[in-house]
Amino acid sequence: MRTVLWSLVLSDSFKEQREDVQSLFEDRYWKMLGQFSEHGFNIERYDQIRDFRQNVAFVPMSAKDGEGLQDLLAVTVGLAERFLEDRLTDTLGAAEGTVLEMREEIGMGKTIDVILYRGDLKVGDTIMLAANDGPFSTHIKGLKRPKGMAEMRDAGKRWVNFDHVEAACGVKIVAPNLENTIAGTTLYRANTPEERTNAEASIRKEWRAIFDTMPIMCSKCSEVFPRVQFKDHTKKGSCRGAEEERKGVVIKADTVGALEALGFELAKLKIPVRQATVGPVNKRDISDGTFRSGSTQQGHPWIFSQRQHGSCGTTPRRGFRNQIFHGQHHLPRARCLRSMA
């Protein structure tokens, strides 16, 4: 029944488009199907699929207007309920959630938007979050959710206060000292000493996992490897006992996801990373990138920030108009990195 309703909605919306728009859609649709079929993928429009185990669902959506987003979410949730049921039952235990972003709300101060996927939270709970200088704790002063069907990022004043929330849900948390919270990291409840210890260990482990994926250079052979593979490389052959070369680029991003994407792209290009952090570019980053890079013949390291100037459609931060400083390496599409987040 659900698939039939989706089909009717899509059909009605499609018929309301101009003929040239319909023609353009059909042309690009069949062209994309052909490209995917060359790689062995059987693509079909989601409302025409009879067996989702045999076809990959194609959901038309407009990135500009947002039309079709509800269909994409519905298909994703439906497939998760159908094929991942045994993995969607782990909602018990100490509260955990993903921090989507930190933002300042009028009348609330600094807040964080969180997807709570395990456990429960209540006003007064102590929570532990990640910052650049390590884990820190704070206490919950308020829990808010959008009123009705309002979107969390555009709820305005349409908020409902809650004393208690349970997984899985999206929630806005009001608490002191949230300005250093890193988007993309995990929130943990830390009411008891045991929960606090486990939360600190989990946050450090999460950062270590990101740190280990960053590419570094061998001091003997000058080859570039992910840090996690570097130990094995230096245990054998001519590079036995070699150390990490301290040359490399300095990268910064606004979220953990963007930082991981930058590290992945740099690893493919065999560009070593000397320092990787999350946050706005500051004077210390510039001095580190300029004066600690070694010989001037090597060029200056790169300094990346996810937010860019007007060419990418975003507003620059105060104090820095251009937040990419070029070195000797060339990274394709480095000027517009928002899609990597």
C-alpha positions in Angstrom: 0.0 0.0 0.0 2.8 2.4 0.9 4.5 1.8 -2.5 1.3 2.5 -4.3 0.9 5.8 -2.5 4.5 6.8 -3.2 3.9 6.0 -6.9 0.8 8.2 -7.1 2.6 11.1 -5.4 5.5 10.8 -7.8 3.3 10.4 -10.8 1.2 13.5 -9.9 4.3 15.6 -9.3 5.9 14.5 -12.5 2.8 15.3 -14.6 2.7 18.9 -13.2 6.1 19.6 -14.7 6.6 21.2 -18.1 7.1 19.0 -21.1 10.7 20.1 -21.6 11.4 19.3 -17.9 9.8 15.8 -18.3 11.9 15.3 -21.4 15.1 16.4 -19.7 14.4 14.1 -16.7 13.7 11.1 -19.0 16.9 11.7 -21.0 19.1 12.0 -17.9 17.3 9.1 -16.2 18.0 6.6 -19.0 21.5 7.9 -19.5 22.2 7.3 -15.8 20.7 3.8 -15.9 23.0 3.0 -18.8 26.1 4.2 -16.9 25.2 2.2 -13.8 24.5 -1.0 -15.9 28.0 -0.8 -17.3 29.3 -1.4 -13.8 26.8 -4.3 -13.1 24.2 -2.3 -11.2 20.5 -2.9 -11.9 18.8 0.5 -11.3 15.1 1.0 -11.2 12.8 3.8 -10.1 11.8 3.1 -6.5 8.0 3.1 -7.2 8.4 0.5 -9.9 10.5 -2.0 -8.0 8.9 -5.3 -7.1 11.9 -6.9 -5.3 14.4 -4.6 -3.6 16.8 -7.5 -3.3 17.2 -7.6 -7.0 17.2 -3.8 -7.9 18.9 -0.7 -6.6 16.3 1.9 -5.8 16.5 5.2 -7.7 14.7 8.1 -5.9 14.3 11.4 -8.0 15.0 14.4 -5.8 15.7 18.1 -6.3 18.7 19.4 -4.3 17.5 22.9 -4.9 13.8 22.7 -3.9 14.0 19.6 -1.6 11.2 17.8 -3.5 11.6 14.1 -3.2 13.5 14.2 0.1 10.6 12.8 1.9 10.5 9.9 -0.6 14.2 9.3 -0.1 13.8 9.2 3.7 10.7 6.9 3.4 12.6 4.4 1.2 15.6 4.4 3.4 13.5 3.8 6.6 11.5 1.2 4.8 14.5 -0.7 3.6 16.2 -0.5 7.1 13.0 -1.9 8.7 12.9 -4.7 6.2 16.5 -5.8 5.9 18.3 -4.4 9.1 15.7 -5.3 11.7 18.1 -7.2 13.8 20.5 -4.3 13.9 17.9 -1.7 14.9 17.0 -3.1 18.3 20.1 -2.0 20.2 18.6 1.1 21.8 19.1 0.1 25.5 21.9 1.1 27.8 23.7 4.3 28.5 22.7 7.2 26.3 24.6 7.8 23.1 24.0 10.2 20.2 25.6 11.9 17.2 26.2 15.7 17.4 24.9 17.2 14.2 25.9 20.8 14.8 26.5 23.4 17.5 24.6 26.6 17.0 23.5 29.7 19.0 19.7 30.1 19.3 18.1 33.4 20.4 17.0 33.1 24.0 18.8 29.8 24.5 22.5 30.5 24.0 24.8 27.8 22.7 22.9 24.6 21.8 23.7 21.3 20.1 21.4 19.3 17.7 21.7 15.6 18.5 20.4 12.4 17.1 19.9 10.2 20.1 20.2 6.6 19.0 20.6 4.7 22.3 19.4 5.1 25.8 17.6 8.1 27.3 18.4 11.6 28.5 16.7 13.8 31.1 17.2 17.4 32.3 20.0 17.4 34.8 22.0 14.6 33.3 25.7 14.9 32.9 26.9 14.4 29.3 30.4 14.1 27.9 31.4 15.6 24.5 34.5 15.9 22.4 36.5 19.1 21.9 39.9 19.7 20.2 41.6 19.5 23.6 39.9 16.3 24.6 36.7 15.1 26.3 34.7 17.5 28.5 31.5 17.2 30.5 28.6 19.5 31.1 25.0 19.2 32.4 21.7 19.4 30.5 19.6 22.5 31.2 17.0 21.9 28.6 15.7 19.3 26.1 13.7 20.6 23.1 12.1 19.1 20.1 10.5 20.8 17.1 6.7 21.4 17.4 4.6 19.3 15.0 6.3 18.5 11.7 8.7 21.5 11.9 12.3 20.8 10.8 14.9 21.0 13.6 17.2 23.4 11.6 14.3 25.7 10.8 12.0 25.5 13.8 12.2 29.1 14.7 10.3 29.5 18.0 8.3 26.4 17.5 9.9 24.3 20.2 8.4 21.9 22.8 10.2 21.4 26.1 10.8 17.9 27.4 12.0 16.6 30.7 12.9 13.3 29.3 13.6 11.8 25.8 14.3 8.3 24.6 16.0 6.8 21.6 15.6 7.1 18.7 14.9 10.8 18.2 16.3 14.2 17.3 16.7 16.6 20.2 18.2 20.1 20.8 20.2 20.2 24.0 20.7 23.4 26.0 23.7 23.3 28.2 26.6 25.5 29.4 30.1 25.5 27.8 29.1 24.0 24.4 31.1 26.4 22.3 34.0 23.9 21.8 31.8 20.9 20.8 32.9 19.3 17.6 30.1 18.4 15.1 30.1 14.8 14.0 31.4 13.3 17.2 29.5 11.2 19.7 27.6 12.3 22.8 27.7 10.1 25.9 25.8 10.2 29.2 28.2 10.4 32.1 26.1 10.4 35.3 28.2 7.7 37.2 32.0 7.3 37.5 31.8 4.2 35.4 29.8 5.9 32.6 32.3 8.8 32.8 35.3 6.5 32.4 33.7 4.6 29.5 32.7 7.9 27.8 36.3 9.3 28.0 37.8 6.1 26.7 35.2 5.9 23.8 35.9 9.6 22.7 39.6 9.1 22.8 39.3 5.9 20.8 37.1 7.7 18.2 39.7 10.4 17.7 42.5 7.8 17.6 40.7 6.0 14.8 40.5 9.2 12.8 44.1 10.1 13.6 45.3 6.6 12.4 43.8 7.1 9.0 45.8 10.2 8.2 48.6 9.7 5.7 52.2 10.2 6.9 55.6 9.9 5.2 58.4 7.5 5.9 61.7 9.2 6.8 63.8 6.7 4.8 61.9 5.8 1.6 59.6 8.9 1.5 56.6 6.7 0.8 53.2 7.8 2.2 51.1 5.4 4.3 48.1 5.7 6.6 49.5 6.0 10.1 47.9 2.7 11.1 50.0 0.9 8.5 53.2 2.8 9.3 54.2 0.5 12.2 54.1 -2.6 10.0 56.1 -0.8 7.3 58.9 0.1 9.7 59.3 -3.5 11.0 60.8 -5.0 7.9 63.0 -4.3 4.9 65.2 -1.3 4.4 62.8 0.9 6.3 63.2 -1.1 9.5 63.3 1.4 12.5 62.4 4.4 10.3 60.6 7.3 11.9 57.7 9.5 10.8 58.8 12.4 8.6 57.6 15.6 10.1 56.9 17.2 6.8 53.4 17.4 5.6 50.3 19.6 5.2 48.1 21.1 7.9 44.4 20.5 7.5 41.4 21.8 9.3 37.7 21.3 8.8 34.4 22.2 10.4 33.3 18.7 11.1 34.8 15.3 11.7 33.3 14.0 8.5 35.0 16.7 6.4 38.3 16.0 8.2 38.1 12.3 7.3 37.2 13.1 3.7 40.2 15.5 3.4 42.5 12.8 4.9 41.1 10.2 2.4 41.6 12.5 -0.6 45.1 13.4 0.5 46.0 9.7 1.1 44.9 8.9 -2.5 47.3 11.7 -3.8 50.1 10.5 -1.5 50.3 13.8 0.3 51.3 13.4 4.0 49.4 15.2 6.8 51.4 16.7 9.6 48.5 18.1 11.6 44.8 17.5 11.4 42.2 19.3 13.6 38.6 20.5 13.6 37.7 24.2 14.0 38.2 27.6 12.4 41.5 28.6 11.0 43.4 30.8 13.4 46.7 32.7 13.5 48.5 29.8 15.2 47.6 27.5 12.3 49.0 30.0 9.8 52.3 30.3 11.8 52.6 26.5 12.1 52.0 26.1 8.4 54.3 28.9 7.4 57.3 28.8 9.7 57.5 25.1 10.6 57.4 23.7 7.1 61.2 23.4 6.8 63.0 24.7 3.7 61.2 27.3 1.7 61.9 25.3 -1.4 59.5 22.7 -0.2 56.6 25.2 -0.3 54.1 26.0 2.4 51.7 23.4 3.6 48.0 23.6 2.9 45.6 24.8 5.4 42.0 23.8 4.7 38.7 24.9 6.1 35.3 23.6 5.1 33.7 27.0 5.0 34.7 29.0 1.9 34.3 32.4 0.5 31.6 33.5 -2.0 32.7 31.3 -4.8 31.2 28.3 -2.9 28.1 30.2 -1.8 29.1 30.6 1.9 30.1 33.5 4.1 33.8 33.7 5.2 34.6 33.8 8.8 35.7 37.1 10.4 39.4 37.7 10.1 40.1 35.4 7.2 38.8 35.9 3.7 40.7 33.1 2.0 41.0 30.0 4.2 43.0 27.8 1.8 46.7 28.5 1.7 48.3 26.8 -1.3 51.6 24.8 -1.2 53.5 22.8 -3.7 50.8 20.1 -4.0 47.7 20.3 -6.1 44.4 18.8 -4.6 41.6 18.7 -7.2 38.4 20.4 -6.2 40.0 21.7 -3.0 38.1 25.0 -3.2 34.7 23.5 -2.7 34.8 20.8 0.0 31.3 21.0 1.4 30.2 18.0 -0.5 32.8 15.9 1.3 31.2 16.4 4.7 
